[in-house]
Amino acid sequence: MPTKVCYIISHIDKALAFEWIASTLDKKIISLHFILLNPGDSILEQHLKSLQIPVKRIQYHSKKDLPLAVLKIFWYLIFNNIKVIHCHLFDACMAGMTAAWLARVPKRIYTRHYSTNHHDYYPKAVKYDIYINKLATDIIAISNKVRAVLEKFEQVPAYKIHVIHHGFALQDFAVVDNAKQNAMKLKYGIGNHQPVVGVISRYVELKGLQYIIPAFAAVKKKHPNAFLLLANCNGDYKSQVHQLLREYVAKEDYVEIGFENDLPTLYSLSLIHISEPTRQAE
């Protein structure tokens, strides 16, 4: 019998990584389920349904929905006899780990996607990270820096931590459809600008846009035809980002993209792609 594994994810509309997992896991070994904590329908939910993978959406808008989410997850895990859970993102970890511990799910895994976010910006929330760590039987750290944060800042036992770097289906990015690329350049007004500096990042302080935007302005002085592409541009740091853009970058030299479904083509537009830094544990 395949092992019943349930992914529990919060606030995700589309994510290639979960699409790849759903499409490629061996169904003879793993019977895959998904619980999505979302305010409504999502591209990921529709994709999972197209693959005939069991998916339950729990209406989730904010932390006030947490108690009911825990109850609904608990009964789903019991009713479906789930043996392994794997949580992604903070709200899913809070609800999923609590429900799975109450349901006595033997294997409780979560992926730690951030390092010192709470330590740096929300110190009162560190206690919740520690709570999640205690309920987890295994923690996936996405880098050695994240492992160091877990061990040194939060005293997580080494045996719980497994470093697994993000993987990519590189074949999806290797071949660029020129027609799609040209259409997307036209759609976003990029034209023949080069180099294009791409940042796919929420507008939150920890992503480092306060450093990226002035750095782009310095690049622009040496490369007058450079262009800044900002995607996934929503978050609580938005007003600060807009102030920086007004200060450093002319309107015709950047574009903000709220959401783009065709990520391989979007990535192909950038000659340089910037990801946010992670602070080293000291």
C-alpha positions in Angstrom: 0.0 0.0 0.0 1.3 3.5 -0.8 2.1 5.7 2.1 -0.4 8.5 2.5 1.4 11.9 2.5 -0.4 15.2 2.9 1.2 18.5 1.8 -0.2 21.5 3.8 0.4 24.9 2.2 -0.8 28.4 3.0 -1.3 31.5 0.8 -0.1 30.0 -2.5 -1.8 30.7 -5.8 0.8 29.1 -8.2 4.0 27.4 -7.4 6.0 25.4 -9.9 7.7 23.3 -7.2 4.4 21.8 -6.0 3.3 21.2 -9.6 6.5 19.3 -10.3 6.0 17.2 -7.1 2.4 16.4 -7.9 3.3 15.4 -11.4 6.4 13.3 -10.7 6.1 11.5 -7.4 5.6 7.7 -7.8 2.0 7.0 -7.1 2.8 3.3 -6.4 4.9 4.5 -3.4 3.1 7.7 -2.3 -0.5 8.5 -2.2 -0.4 12.2 -2.3 -3.0 14.6 -0.7 -3.0 18.4 -0.5 -4.6 20.8 2.0 -4.5 24.4 0.8 -5.1 27.3 3.3 -6.3 30.0 0.9 -9.1 32.6 0.8 -10.4 31.2 -2.5 -9.6 29.1 -5.6 -6.0 29.0 -6.9 -4.0 27.9 -10.0 -2.4 25.3 -7.9 -5.7 23.9 -6.8 -6.9 23.6 -10.4 -3.7 22.0 -11.4 -4.0 19.3 -8.7 -7.6 18.6 -9.6 -6.5 18.2 -13.2 -4.1 15.5 -12.0 -6.9 13.9 -9.9 -5.0 14.4 -6.7 -7.1 14.8 -3.6 -7.1 18.4 -2.6 -9.0 20.2 0.2 -9.2 23.9 0.4 -9.7 25.5 3.8 -11.0 29.1 3.7 -8.1 31.0 5.3 -7.7 34.8 5.3 -5.7 35.6 8.5 -4.6 34.3 11.9 -8.2 34.5 13.2 -9.0 31.5 11.0 -6.3 29.4 12.6 -8.4 27.6 15.2 -11.0 26.4 12.7 -8.2 25.5 10.3 -6.6 23.3 12.9 -9.9 21.5 13.6 -10.6 20.9 9.9 -7.0 19.6 9.2 -7.3 17.3 12.3 -10.4 15.6 11.0 -9.0 15.4 7.4 -5.9 13.7 8.7 -7.9 11.2 10.9 -10.5 10.4 8.2 -7.9 9.8 5.5 -5.4 7.9 7.7 -2.5 10.3 6.8 0.9 9.0 7.9 3.1 11.8 6.8 2.5 15.6 6.6 4.8 18.1 5.0 4.0 21.8 5.8 5.1 24.9 3.8 4.9 28.5 5.0 4.2 29.9 8.4 0.4 29.7 8.7 0.4 26.1 7.3 3.1 25.1 9.8 1.2 26.5 12.7 -2.1 24.9 11.8 -0.7 21.7 10.2 1.8 20.8 12.9 -0.7 21.4 15.7 -3.4 19.3 14.0 -1.0 16.5 13.0 0.4 16.3 16.6 -3.1 16.1 18.0 -4.0 13.4 15.3 -0.8 11.5 16.2 0.5 11.6 12.7 3.9 9.8 13.1 5.9 11.8 10.6 5.6 15.6 10.8 7.8 17.5 8.3 8.1 21.1 7.5 10.3 23.1 5.1 11.9 26.2 6.6 11.9 28.7 3.8 13.2 31.6 5.8 16.2 32.1 8.1 16.2 35.0 10.5 13.0 36.8 9.4 11.3 36.6 12.8 14.6 37.2 14.6 15.2 40.4 12.7 11.8 41.8 12.2 9.2 40.1 14.4 11.1 38.9 17.6 7.8 38.1 19.4 7.1 35.5 16.7 10.3 33.5 17.4 8.4 31.6 20.1 6.1 30.3 17.3 9.1 29.1 15.3 10.3 27.2 18.4 6.8 25.8 18.9 6.7 24.5 15.3 10.3 23.1 15.7 9.2 21.1 18.7 6.2 19.5 17.0 8.2 18.6 13.9 9.8 15.2 13.7 11.9 16.5 10.7 12.8 19.9 9.3 14.0 20.6 5.8 16.5 23.5 5.7 16.8 25.0 2.2 20.5 25.9 2.8 23.3 25.5 5.3 22.6 29.0 6.6 19.1 28.0 7.5 20.5 25.0 9.2 22.8 27.2 11.2 19.9 29.5 12.3 17.9 26.5 13.4 20.8 25.0 15.4 22.4 28.2 16.8 19.5 30.6 17.3 16.7 28.1 18.0 18.6 25.1 19.5 17.0 22.6 17.2 18.7 19.1 17.6 20.9 18.3 14.6 19.2 15.0 14.0 15.9 16.8 13.1 17.5 18.9 10.3 18.0 17.8 6.7 19.5 20.3 4.2 17.8 19.9 0.8 18.4 22.7 -1.6 15.6 23.9 -3.9 15.4 21.9 -7.1 14.4 23.0 -10.5 13.1 21.2 -13.6 15.8 22.8 -15.6 14.4 21.5 -18.9 11.4 23.8 -18.5 13.8 26.8 -18.5 16.5 25.6 -20.9 14.6 26.1 -24.2 13.1 29.6 -24.7 10.2 30.1 -27.1 11.2 33.2 -29.0 7.6 34.1 -29.9 6.5 33.9 -26.2 9.6 35.9 -25.2 8.9 38.7 -27.7 5.2 38.7 -26.8 6.1 39.1 -23.1 8.6 41.9 -23.8 5.8 43.7 -25.7 3.3 43.0 -22.9 5.5 44.6 -20.2 7.1 47.3 -22.3 10.6 46.0 -22.1 11.3 46.4 -25.8 15.0 46.1 -26.7 16.4 47.2 -23.3 19.5 45.4 -22.2 20.6 44.3 -19.7 17.3 43.4 -18.0 17.8 43.0 -14.2 15.0 40.8 -12.8 13.8 40.5 -9.3 10.9 38.1 -8.5 10.2 39.0 -4.9 7.4 40.1 -2.6 7.7 43.7 -1.4 8.9 43.0 2.1 11.9 44.5 3.9 13.9 41.3 4.2 14.1 40.8 0.5 16.6 43.6 0.2 14.9 45.8 -2.4 16.2 48.9 -0.5 19.7 47.8 -1.7 18.7 46.4 -5.1 17.1 49.6 -6.4 20.0 51.9 -5.6 22.4 49.3 -7.0 20.4 49.2 -10.2 20.7 53.0 -10.4 24.5 52.6 -10.3 24.3 49.9 -13.1 22.2 52.3 -15.1 25.0 54.9 -15.1 27.3 52.4 -16.8 24.7 50.8 -19.0 22.2 53.5 -20.0 19.9 50.9 -21.7 19.4 48.8 -18.6 15.9 47.9 -17.4 14.6 46.8 -14.0 11.9 44.1 -13.9 10.1 43.7 -10.6 7.7 40.7 -10.3 5.4 39.5 -7.5 5.3 43.1 -6.4 2.9 43.0 -3.4 3.7 43.3 0.3 3.8 45.5 3.3 7.0 47.3 2.1 5.3 48.6 -1.1 5.2 52.2 -0.2 8.9 52.2 0.7 9.7 50.5 -2.6 7.7 53.0 -4.6 9.6 55.9 -2.8 12.9 54.3 -3.8 11.8 53.9 -7.4 10.8 57.5 -7.5 14.1 58.5 -6.1 16.4 56.3 -8.2 14.7 55.0 -11.4 12.9 56.8 -14.2 9.4 55.4 -14.9 10.4 54.2 -18.4 13.2 52.2 -17.0 11.3 49.7 -14.9 8.1 47.6 -14.8 6.1 46.1 -11.9 4.4 42.8 -12.5 1.8 41.6 -10.0 1.5 38.1 -11.3 2.8 36.2 -14.3 1.8 32.6 -14.8 4.5 31.8 -17.4 7.5 31.8 -15.2 10.0 30.1 -17.5 9.5 32.9 -20.1 9.6 35.5 -17.4 12.9 34.3 -16.1 14.3 34.2 -19.7 13.8 38.0 -20.0 16.5 38.7 -17.4 20.2 38.7 -18.1 20.8 39.1 -14.4 18.4 37.7 -11.8 18.7 38.8 -8.1 17.6 36.8 -5.1 17.5 38.2 -1.6 20.5 37.5 0.8 20.3 35.4 3.9 22.0 36.5 7.1 24.6 34.1 8.4 24.1 32.8 11.9 26.8 34.0 14.2 
